């Protein structure tokens, strides 16, 4: 799968926000939830040439994804970092 650098960076920020503290593994269910979240918000850019005129859409997708990651972390008792 090809992903343009701005999209890849946004996805990385989601995973970095989710990443559990050292010694605290993520469950399979949590990782699958994150995969679905990332696919839902960023899937439209998979295997596509990135059009920088759509950066507003990417920003909106990242904000929406971050809100979901934050809610997940709150449910897990970890709060957003």
VMD Tcl script that builds the backbone (N, CA, C; Angstrom):
set m [mol new atoms 243]
animate dup $m
set s [atomselect $m all]
$s set {name element resname resid chain x y z} {
  {N N UNK 1 A 0.848 -1.159 0.000}
  {CA C UNK 1 A 0.000 0.000 0.000}
  {C C UNK 1 A 0.897 1.226 0.000}
  {N N UNK 2 A 0.581 2.179 -0.845}
  {CA C UNK 2 A 1.320 3.427 -0.894}
  {C C UNK 2 A 0.572 4.518 -0.146}
  {N N UNK 3 A 1.322 5.294 0.637}
  {CA C UNK 3 A 0.727 6.399 1.390}
  {C C UNK 3 A 1.660 7.591 1.267}
  {N N UNK 4 A 1.106 8.735 0.904}
  {CA C UNK 4 A 1.904 9.952 0.780}
  {C C UNK 4 A 2.422 10.382 2.156}
  {N N UNK 5 A 3.546 11.073 2.150}
  {CA C UNK 5 A 4.210 11.459 3.395}
  {C C UNK 5 A 3.297 12.212 4.370}
  {N N UNK 6 A 2.513 13.213 3.935}
  {CA C UNK 6 A 1.657 13.915 4.903}
  {C C UNK 6 A 0.629 12.988 5.564}
  {N N UNK 7 A 0.117 12.044 4.802}
  {CA C UNK 7 A -0.856 11.091 5.338}
  {C C UNK 7 A -0.154 10.142 6.307}
  {N N UNK 8 A 1.014 9.666 5.915}
  {CA C UNK 8 A 1.801 8.770 6.765}
  {C C UNK 8 A 2.121 9.449 8.093}
  {N N UNK 9 A 2.485 10.708 8.040}
  {CA C UNK 9 A 2.810 11.445 9.265}
  {C C UNK 9 A 1.584 11.569 10.169}
  {N N UNK 10 A 0.431 11.835 9.587}
  {CA C UNK 10 A -0.800 11.941 10.378}
  {C C UNK 10 A -1.138 10.601 11.035}
  {N N UNK 11 A -0.997 9.521 10.278}
  {CA C UNK 11 A -1.258 8.186 10.821}
  {C C UNK 11 A -0.275 7.877 11.945}
  {N N UNK 12 A 0.992 8.206 11.751}
  {CA C UNK 12 A 1.993 7.974 12.800}
  {C C UNK 12 A 1.638 8.718 14.077}
  {N N UNK 13 A 1.138 9.949 13.943}
  {CA C UNK 13 A 0.756 10.711 15.137}
  {C C UNK 13 A -0.355 9.999 15.906}
  {N N UNK 14 A -1.280 9.364 15.188}
  {CA C UNK 14 A -2.355 8.627 15.866}
  {C C UNK 14 A -1.782 7.442 16.647}
  {N N UNK 15 A -0.898 6.682 15.992}
  {CA C UNK 15 A -0.311 5.519 16.661}
  {C C UNK 15 A 0.590 5.952 17.817}
  {N N UNK 16 A 1.317 7.034 17.666}
  {CA C UNK 16 A 2.174 7.513 18.756}
  {C C UNK 16 A 1.340 7.971 19.946}
  {N N UNK 17 A 0.194 8.557 19.687}
  {CA C UNK 17 A -0.705 8.972 20.765}
  {C C UNK 17 A -1.266 7.749 21.483}
  {N N UNK 18 A -1.597 6.715 20.722}
  {CA C UNK 18 A -2.176 5.496 21.288}
  {C C UNK 18 A -1.157 4.650 22.046}
  {N N UNK 19 A 0.086 4.672 21.626}
  {CA C UNK 19 A 1.105 3.744 22.138}
  {C C UNK 19 A 1.078 3.671 23.665}
  {N N UNK 20 A 0.928 2.451 24.208}
  {CA C UNK 20 A 0.908 2.294 25.667}
  {C C UNK 20 A 2.284 2.583 26.275}
  {N N UNK 21 A 2.302 2.875 27.565}
  {CA C UNK 21 A 3.591 3.074 28.234}
  {C C UNK 21 A 4.415 1.787 28.180}
  {N N UNK 22 A 5.739 1.905 28.292}
  {CA C UNK 22 A 6.594 0.706 28.282}
  {C C UNK 22 A 6.123 -0.307 29.333}
  {N N UNK 23 A 6.115 -1.558 28.928}
  {CA C UNK 23 A 5.715 -2.634 29.826}
  {C C UNK 23 A 4.215 -2.848 29.923}
  {N N UNK 24 A 3.452 -2.056 29.188}
  {CA C UNK 24 A 1.994 -2.187 29.180}
  {C C UNK 24 A 1.562 -2.547 27.765}
  {N N UNK 25 A 1.355 -3.825 27.499}
  {CA C UNK 25 A 1.000 -4.209 26.130}
  {C C UNK 25 A -0.425 -3.795 25.763}
  {N N UNK 26 A -0.612 -3.514 24.503}
  {CA C UNK 26 A -1.956 -3.270 23.967}
  {C C UNK 26 A -2.591 -4.625 23.674}
  {N N UNK 27 A -3.891 -4.716 23.865}
  {CA C UNK 27 A -4.586 -5.961 23.555}
  {C C UNK 27 A -4.856 -6.036 22.049}
  {N N UNK 28 A -5.132 -7.227 21.595}
  {CA C UNK 28 A -5.495 -7.422 20.191}
  {C C UNK 28 A -6.712 -6.576 19.844}
  {N N UNK 29 A -7.686 -6.543 20.736}
  {CA C UNK 29 A -8.905 -5.764 20.500}
  {C C UNK 29 A -8.586 -4.270 20.362}
  {N N UNK 30 A -7.697 -3.759 21.192}
  {CA C UNK 30 A -7.320 -2.344 21.123}
  {C C UNK 30 A -6.617 -2.024 19.806}
  {N N UNK 31 A -5.705 -2.898 19.398}
  {CA C UNK 31 A -4.979 -2.683 18.142}
  {C C UNK 31 A -5.945 -2.758 16.963}
  {N N UNK 32 A -6.850 -3.736 16.972}
  {CA C UNK 32 A -7.838 -3.842 15.893}
  {C C UNK 32 A -8.737 -2.610 15.855}
  {N N UNK 33 A -9.072 -2.073 17.012}
  {CA C UNK 33 A -9.867 -0.842 17.071}
  {C C UNK 33 A -9.097 0.302 16.417}
  {N N UNK 34 A -7.815 0.400 16.719}
  {CA C UNK 34 A -6.980 1.451 16.127}
  {C C UNK 34 A -6.853 1.280 14.615}
  {N N UNK 35 A -6.685 0.056 14.153}
  {CA C UNK 35 A -6.584 -0.194 12.711}
  {C C UNK 35 A -7.866 0.267 12.020}
  {N N UNK 36 A -9.008 -0.084 12.586}
  {CA C UNK 36 A -10.283 0.351 12.012}
  {C C UNK 36 A -10.424 1.861 12.007}
  {N N UNK 37 A -10.007 2.494 13.095}
  {CA C UNK 37 A -10.065 3.945 13.209}
  {C C UNK 37 A -9.195 4.603 12.137}
  {N N UNK 38 A -7.967 4.120 12.007}
  {CA C UNK 38 A -7.048 4.676 10.998}
  {C C UNK 38 A -7.606 4.455 9.596}
  {N N UNK 39 A -8.086 3.258 9.319}
  {CA C UNK 39 A -8.654 2.982 7.993}
  {C C UNK 39 A -9.856 3.879 7.701}
  {N N UNK 40 A -10.708 4.058 8.693}
  {CA C UNK 40 A -11.911 4.877 8.518}
  {C C UNK 40 A -11.563 6.329 8.194}
  {N N UNK 41 A -10.584 6.862 8.888}
  {CA C UNK 41 A -10.262 8.282 8.727}
  {C C UNK 41 A -9.266 8.572 7.603}
  {N N UNK 42 A -8.384 7.613 7.307}
  {CA C UNK 42 A -7.318 7.886 6.347}
  {C C UNK 42 A -7.348 6.999 5.109}
  {N N UNK 43 A -8.268 6.038 5.070}
  {CA C UNK 43 A -8.324 5.082 3.966}
  {C C UNK 43 A -8.499 5.706 2.593}
  {N N UNK 44 A -9.148 6.860 2.538}
  {CA C UNK 44 A -9.371 7.497 1.226}
  {C C UNK 44 A -8.061 7.907 0.556}
  {N N UNK 45 A -6.970 7.962 1.324}
  {CA C UNK 45 A -5.672 8.351 0.757}
  {C C UNK 45 A -4.759 7.154 0.492}
  {N N UNK 46 A -5.210 5.946 0.779}
  {CA C UNK 46 A -4.389 4.761 0.523}
  {C C UNK 46 A -4.256 4.567 -0.989}
  {N N UNK 47 A -3.054 4.278 -1.427}
  {CA C UNK 47 A -2.771 3.987 -2.839}
  {C C UNK 47 A -3.255 5.080 -3.781}
  {N N UNK 48 A -3.157 6.320 -3.336}
  {CA C UNK 48 A -3.557 7.465 -4.162}
  {C C UNK 48 A -2.418 8.479 -4.186}
  {N N UNK 49 A -2.346 9.224 -5.258}
  {CA C UNK 49 A -1.408 10.345 -5.317}
  {C C UNK 49 A -2.017 11.451 -4.464}
  {N N UNK 50 A -1.245 11.969 -3.525}
  {CA C UNK 50 A -1.749 12.994 -2.609}
  {C C UNK 50 A -1.873 14.322 -3.331}
  {N N UNK 51 A -3.019 14.947 -3.178}
  {CA C UNK 51 A -3.291 16.263 -3.757}
  {C C UNK 51 A -3.228 17.271 -2.615}
  {N N UNK 52 A -2.191 18.103 -2.597}
  {CA C UNK 52 A -1.997 19.029 -1.480}
  {C C UNK 52 A -3.129 20.045 -1.349}
  {N N UNK 53 A -3.914 20.223 -2.400}
  {CA C UNK 53 A -5.057 21.131 -2.288}
  {C C UNK 53 A -6.131 20.551 -1.362}
  {N N UNK 54 A -5.985 19.273 -1.021}
  {CA C UNK 54 A -6.926 18.611 -0.116}
  {C C UNK 54 A -6.389 18.550 1.317}
  {N N UNK 55 A -5.396 19.374 1.630}
  {CA C UNK 55 A -4.789 19.313 2.963}
  {C C UNK 55 A -5.806 19.629 4.058}
  {N N UNK 56 A -6.803 20.441 3.744}
  {CA C UNK 56 A -7.854 20.724 4.725}
  {C C UNK 56 A -8.624 19.469 5.092}
  {N N UNK 57 A -8.870 18.611 4.112}
  {CA C UNK 57 A -9.566 17.347 4.371}
  {C C UNK 57 A -8.704 16.437 5.239}
  {N N UNK 58 A -7.408 16.426 4.976}
  {CA C UNK 58 A -6.501 15.619 5.793}
  {C C UNK 58 A -6.463 16.157 7.218}
  {N N UNK 59 A -6.397 17.461 7.375}
  {CA C UNK 59 A -6.404 18.063 8.716}
  {C C UNK 59 A -7.682 17.693 9.468}
  {N N UNK 60 A -8.813 17.757 8.781}
  {CA C UNK 60 A -10.094 17.409 9.409}
  {C C UNK 60 A -10.122 15.932 9.799}
  {N N UNK 61 A -9.604 15.071 8.926}
  {CA C UNK 61 A -9.556 13.639 9.228}
  {C C UNK 61 A -8.669 13.386 10.439}
  {N N UNK 62 A -7.541 14.086 10.502}
  {CA C UNK 62 A -6.631 13.901 11.631}
  {C C UNK 62 A -7.282 14.369 12.935}
  {N N UNK 63 A -7.973 15.485 12.899}
  {CA C UNK 63 A -8.644 15.985 14.107}
  {C C UNK 63 A -9.725 15.016 14.578}
  {N N UNK 64 A -10.497 14.487 13.638}
  {CA C UNK 64 A -11.547 13.528 13.990}
  {C C UNK 64 A -10.941 12.237 14.543}
  {N N UNK 65 A -9.861 11.771 13.917}
  {CA C UNK 65 A -9.192 10.560 14.389}
  {C C UNK 65 A -8.615 10.784 15.783}
  {N N UNK 66 A -8.001 11.952 15.998}
  {CA C UNK 66 A -7.427 12.251 17.307}
  {C C UNK 66 A -8.514 12.263 18.385}
  {N N UNK 67 A -9.681 12.789 18.060}
  {CA C UNK 67 A -10.792 12.793 19.023}
  {C C UNK 67 A -11.181 11.363 19.391}
  {N N UNK 68 A -11.198 10.470 18.406}
  {CA C UNK 68 A -11.529 9.067 18.683}
  {C C UNK 68 A -10.444 8.385 19.498}
  {N N UNK 69 A -9.175 8.657 19.169}
  {CA C UNK 69 A -8.070 8.069 19.934}
  {C C UNK 69 A -8.134 8.578 21.376}
  {N N UNK 70 A -8.391 9.855 21.547}
  {CA C UNK 70 A -8.494 10.431 22.894}
  {C C UNK 70 A -9.614 9.771 23.687}
  {N N UNK 71 A -10.759 9.552 23.036}
  {CA C UNK 71 A -11.881 8.885 23.702}
  {C C UNK 71 A -11.510 7.451 24.076}
  {N N UNK 72 A -10.807 6.760 23.197}
  {CA C UNK 72 A -10.360 5.398 23.486}
  {C C UNK 72 A -9.428 5.395 24.695}
  {N N UNK 73 A -8.479 6.306 24.711}
  {CA C UNK 73 A -7.537 6.366 25.829}
  {C C UNK 73 A -8.254 6.689 27.138}
  {N N UNK 74 A -9.254 7.537 27.077}
  {CA C UNK 74 A -10.038 7.853 28.274}
  {C C UNK 74 A -10.755 6.606 28.777}
  {N N UNK 75 A -11.361 5.841 27.851}
  {CA C UNK 75 A -12.035 4.587 28.237}
  {C C UNK 75 A -11.052 3.595 28.850}
  {N N UNK 76 A -9.801 3.638 28.378}
  {CA C UNK 76 A -8.779 2.724 28.889}
  {C C UNK 76 A -8.143 3.251 30.176}
  {N N UNK 77 A -8.567 4.433 30.605}
  {CA C UNK 77 A -8.015 5.023 31.818}
  {C C UNK 77 A -6.645 5.636 31.635}
  {N N UNK 78 A -6.297 5.937 30.383}
  {CA C UNK 78 A -4.966 6.481 30.107}
  {C C UNK 78 A -5.004 7.952 29.736}
  {N N UNK 79 A -6.155 8.484 29.373}
  {CA C UNK 79 A -6.230 9.887 28.956}
  {C C UNK 79 A -5.287 10.176 27.809}
  {N N UNK 80 A -5.566 11.190 27.025}
  {CA C UNK 80 A -4.703 11.565 25.891}
  {C C UNK 80 A -3.443 12.221 26.419}
  {N N UNK 81 A -2.328 11.920 25.722}
  {CA C UNK 81 A -1.048 12.528 26.100}
  {C C UNK 81 A -0.759 13.686 25.213}
}
mol reanalyze $m
mol bondsrecalc $m
mol representation Tube
mol addrep $m
